[in-house]
Amino acid sequence: RSNEEIRSLLPDGYTPSADVDTTTTTDAGCLMVDGSCFTTDPNNFFGTNSDWNLCVEAAGQPAVRQHGKRCLEMGRDLMITSIGALTDDAFYEDLSATAEANGSRLILCTGSM
């Protein structure tokens, strides 16, 4: 992808500290920008060997169900903004048990702006 395409994926107002080298990716296929993995493929995201320790879910309830447990199984903390996904008691208990078993934290955010 070109620098222009990559910049379009970045948050509004964010400017990388240097030009994005679109030829350099991690072994997991992430494009690294200022130490952060940018990818649209969940397998690339979870496959990265970077030192990230917190995943912030901001993609809706289906994303919590699809990817939450995988994050916790990796020993990474998971911050959930779509806490409505946890109205299923069995699912909540499963995530809680997974977090405890892997030394992860399940962080719940409520409210909106």
Secondary structure, 3 states (H helix, E strand, C coil): CCHHHHHHHCCCCCCCCCCCCCCCECCCCCEEECCEEECCCHHHHHHCCCCCCEEEECCCHHHHHHHHHHHHHCCCEEEECCHHHHHCHHHHHHHHHHHHHHCCCEEECCCCC
